[in-house]
Amino acid sequence: MSPARGAALGGEMVLLTHADPGALAREVETRLGGKLRWCRLDAPGSAEASVWFCAGPPPEAPLRLPELSWIHTGWAGVETWFGRDEWKPGTRLTRTVGDYPARMAEYVFGYLLARALDVPEALRQMEARAWRRWIPGSLAGRRLLVIGMGSIGGALAGAGRAFGMEVEGIRRSEPTAAERAAGARGPGELEACLARADVIVNLLPLTPQTASFWTSARFAAIGKGATFVNVSRGTTVDEDALRAGLRRGKPAFAILDVFREEPLPPDHPLRRDPRVWVTPHIAGMGTIAMMADAFVQNLLRYRAGEPLLHEVDRARGY
């Protein structure tokens, strides 16, 4: 079904923006067990929408949506919504969590294991049909530090423990005694945690407080030989400071999925650095099925007047 056609069972008009709106609309209606009153940006009536399911980048120009009361984004990050006219007082904004925690944990540990086991050497030998044995490394016993202990950070911490790692995680607020026993640490302990970590994973959301959070001073606090992983937002990292830190071995290696400029230019210095692995912002790619499921869960709550899942707090910035 196209979002612009079809008999509707729901009362609200839902604006749907996505690269494949028809497929996403069908997935939503399959889970809902009924049809919705969809509209698209290029169809009449979009100004009447009271719900906007924005499952892709929002348009550059603000939309005139006077009836809008709820925006649901298909992404976990929400920094693009601050300052947009559509998210006005009285309009609620929710984000998608879905299986992002599991997907991002798989990404991080997939690349950590690839490096520990020296998968590049295995690939080189397969290509050369060589047979030179080596002793693979292990993650067990290494110290993992997660910066940003939300749902994704919790998934990473759990995966780290499953691999036998010692896990610590920095929270925005001071942890309780039980949380501290599980490895949670307060913001004032960051420098000490950086010094003893073997692997540091940045999960900070982009807010005014976290823009260029990773400065020369913070990289200098990292212990020599550590690996730095960034799967949150490229603009939380001062890339010049990172490159200088790599030259000093602090960190010794970086696994980067996000950058200040995307797509990352082919001639960017980080691409030429053998101490850096680059991927094209794939760690948290959302599927149509996952985004549809998250939207339906909140749509049912919205209709019932119940609290919405993963509602964004303007003051906190996420």
C-alpha positions in Angstrom: 0.0 0.0 0.0 1.2 3.5 -0.7 1.0 5.9 2.3 -1.1 8.2 0.2 -3.9 5.7 -0.5 -6.1 3.1 1.2 -9.0 3.0 3.6 -8.0 4.0 7.1 -9.1 2.7 10.4 -7.1 5.0 12.6 -8.3 8.6 13.4 -5.0 10.5 13.4 -3.4 11.7 10.2 0.2 10.4 10.1 2.9 12.1 8.0 5.4 9.5 6.9 8.9 10.4 5.7 11.2 7.6 4.6 13.2 6.5 1.6 10.7 3.7 1.0 7.4 4.9 2.6 5.3 2.2 1.0 7.3 -0.6 2.5 7.4 1.0 5.9 3.6 1.8 5.9 2.9 -1.9 5.1 5.1 -3.1 7.9 3.4 -0.7 10.4 -0.1 -1.8 9.4 0.9 -5.5 9.6 1.9 -5.0 13.2 -1.0 -2.8 14.0 -3.6 -5.1 12.4 -5.3 -2.2 10.6 -4.7 0.7 8.3 -3.7 4.3 9.1 -4.5 7.6 7.5 -1.1 8.2 5.9 0.1 11.3 4.1 3.3 12.2 2.4 5.1 15.5 1.9 4.2 15.5 -1.7 0.5 14.7 -1.1 -2.4 17.0 -0.2 -3.4 17.2 3.4 0.1 16.9 5.0 -0.6 20.1 7.0 -3.4 18.3 8.8 -1.0 15.6 10.3 -1.1 15.3 14.0 1.6 12.6 14.0 4.9 12.6 12.1 6.8 9.4 11.8 10.1 10.7 10.6 12.0 7.5 9.7 14.8 9.3 7.8 16.5 12.7 7.8 14.0 15.5 8.3 13.7 17.9 5.4 16.1 20.9 5.5 13.3 23.4 5.4 10.9 23.3 8.4 7.4 22.0 7.7 4.2 23.8 8.5 2.3 21.3 10.7 -0.1 23.3 12.9 -1.9 20.2 14.2 1.2 18.3 15.1 1.3 16.9 18.6 3.8 14.0 18.4 6.9 13.3 16.4 8.5 9.8 16.4 12.0 9.6 14.9 13.3 6.3 13.5 16.8 7.1 14.9 18.3 7.0 18.3 20.1 10.3 18.0 17.9 13.4 18.2 20.3 16.4 18.0 18.9 17.5 14.6 15.6 18.2 16.2 16.8 20.9 18.6 15.9 24.3 17.0 13.5 22.8 14.5 10.2 24.7 14.4 8.1 21.5 14.3 9.2 20.5 17.8 7.4 23.3 19.5 6.1 23.5 23.1 3.3 21.0 23.5 4.6 18.7 20.8 6.2 15.5 22.0 9.3 13.9 20.5 10.2 10.2 20.9 13.2 8.3 19.5 13.7 4.7 18.4 15.7 2.3 20.6 14.6 -1.0 19.2 17.5 -3.4 18.5 20.1 -0.6 18.3 21.7 -1.7 21.6 22.2 -5.2 20.3 23.3 -4.1 16.8 25.8 -1.6 18.2 27.2 -4.1 20.7 27.7 -6.6 17.8 29.5 -3.9 15.8 31.8 -2.9 18.6 32.7 -6.4 19.6 32.9 -7.7 16.0 35.7 -5.2 15.3 37.4 -5.6 18.7 37.5 -9.3 18.1 38.7 -8.9 14.5 41.7 -6.9 15.9 42.4 -9.2 18.9 42.3 -12.3 16.7 44.2 -10.5 13.9 41.6 -11.2 11.2 43.5 -9.0 8.7 46.4 -11.4 9.0 44.1 -14.4 8.4 42.7 -12.6 5.3 46.2 -11.9 4.0 47.2 -15.5 4.4 44.1 -16.7 2.7 44.8 -14.4 -0.2 48.4 -15.6 -0.4 47.5 -19.3 0.3 50.1 -19.1 3.1 50.3 -21.1 6.4 52.1 -19.1 9.1 50.6 -19.8 12.5 50.3 -17.2 15.2 48.8 -17.0 18.7 45.5 -15.0 18.6 44.8 -12.4 21.3 41.9 -12.3 23.6 39.5 -9.8 25.1 39.3 -11.7 28.4 40.9 -9.8 31.3 41.1 -6.5 29.4 39.5 -3.4 30.8 36.5 -1.9 29.0 35.3 1.7 29.7 31.9 2.7 28.3 31.3 6.5 28.1 27.5 6.9 28.2 25.6 4.3 30.1 22.1 4.3 28.5 20.5 1.3 26.9 23.2 0.9 24.3 25.9 1.3 27.0 24.2 -1.4 29.1 24.2 -3.8 26.2 27.9 -3.1 25.6 28.7 -3.6 29.2 26.9 -6.9 29.3 28.7 -8.1 26.2 32.0 -7.1 27.7 31.4 -9.1 30.8 30.4 -12.1 28.7 33.9 -12.0 27.1 35.5 -11.8 30.5 36.4 -8.1 30.4 36.5 -5.9 33.4 33.8 -3.3 32.8 33.4 0.3 34.0 30.9 2.8 32.7 30.7 6.6 33.1 27.2 7.9 34.0 26.0 11.5 33.9 24.8 11.3 37.5 26.4 9.7 40.5 25.7 6.0 40.7 24.1 4.3 43.6 26.0 1.8 45.7 24.5 -1.1 43.7 25.3 0.6 40.4 28.9 1.2 41.6 29.3 -2.4 42.5 28.3 -3.2 38.9 31.0 -0.9 37.5 29.2 2.4 37.1 31.2 5.5 37.8 30.4 9.2 38.2 31.6 12.0 35.8 34.3 13.1 38.3 36.0 9.7 37.9 36.5 9.9 34.1 40.2 10.8 34.1 41.1 7.9 36.4 39.0 5.5 34.4 40.6 6.6 31.1 44.1 5.9 32.6 43.4 2.3 33.3 41.1 1.3 30.4 42.3 -0.9 27.5 39.2 -0.2 25.4 37.2 3.0 25.5 33.9 3.2 23.7 32.3 6.6 23.2 28.5 6.6 23.3 27.8 10.2 24.2 24.8 11.9 22.6 25.5 15.2 20.9 24.5 18.0 23.2 26.0 21.5 23.8 27.9 19.9 26.7 29.4 17.0 24.6 30.4 18.8 21.4 34.1 18.3 21.0 34.1 16.5 24.3 37.2 14.4 23.3 39.9 17.0 23.6 43.7 16.8 23.6 43.5 16.8 27.4 41.2 13.8 27.5 43.2 11.8 24.9 46.3 12.6 27.0 44.6 11.0 30.0 44.3 7.7 28.1 46.7 5.0 29.0 49.3 4.1 26.3 48.2 1.2 24.1 44.4 1.7 24.5 41.9 1.4 21.7 39.3 4.2 21.2 36.0 3.3 19.6 33.5 6.0 18.4 30.0 4.9 17.5 28.0 7.9 18.7 28.5 11.2 17.0 31.6 12.5 15.1 31.2 16.0 16.4 31.9 14.8 20.0 35.5 14.3 18.9 38.2 16.9 18.1 39.7 14.9 15.2 42.9 16.9 15.3 43.3 16.0 19.0 42.6 12.4 18.1 45.3 12.3 15.4 47.8 13.9 17.7 46.9 11.4 20.4 47.4 8.5 17.9 50.9 9.7 17.2 51.7 9.5 20.9 50.0 6.1 21.3 47.1 7.6 23.4 45.1 6.0 22.0 47.2 3.4 20.1 44.4 2.5 17.8 40.9 3.8 16.8 37.8 2.2 15.4 35.7 5.0 14.0 32.2 4.7 12.5 31.2 8.4 12.8 33.0 11.6 11.8 32.7 15.4 11.8 32.3 15.4 8.1 30.2 12.6 6.4 30.8 11.1 4.0 34.4 11.1 5.1 36.5 12.5 2.2 38.7 9.9 0.4 41.8 12.0 1.2 41.0 12.6 4.8 44.1 12.1 7.1 42.2 9.5 9.2 41.8 7.3 6.1 45.6 7.2 5.6 46.5 6.3 9.2 47.2 2.6 9.6 46.2 2.9 13.3 42.6 3.7 12.3 39.8 1.5 11.0 37.0 3.5 9.3 33.5 2.3 8.6 30.7 4.5 6.9 28.3 5.1 9.8 26.8 1.6 9.9 26.9 0.6 13.5 23.3 1.7 14.2 21.6 1.1 10.9 17.9 0.6 11.5 15.7 -1.9 9.6 12.2 -1.3 8.4 10.8 -4.0 10.7 12.5 -2.6 13.8 11.4 1.0 13.1 7.8 -0.1 12.4 7.7 -2.1 15.6 9.0 0.8 17.7 6.4 3.2 16.1 3.5 0.8 16.7 4.4 0.3 20.4 4.3 4.1 20.9 1.3 4.7 18.7 -0.8 2.3 20.9 0.4 4.2 24.0 -0.3 7.5 22.3 -3.9 6.5 21.5 -4.4 5.2 25.1 -3.0 8.3 26.7 -0.2 6.3 28.3 3.4 7.5 28.8 5.4 7.2 25.6 8.6 5.2 25.4 11.9 7.0 25.0 10.5 10.5 25.1 13.1 13.1 24.6 13.8 15.5 27.5 14.6 19.0 26.1 16.6 20.0 29.2 18.8 17.0 29.1 19.2 17.0 25.4 18.3 13.3 24.8 
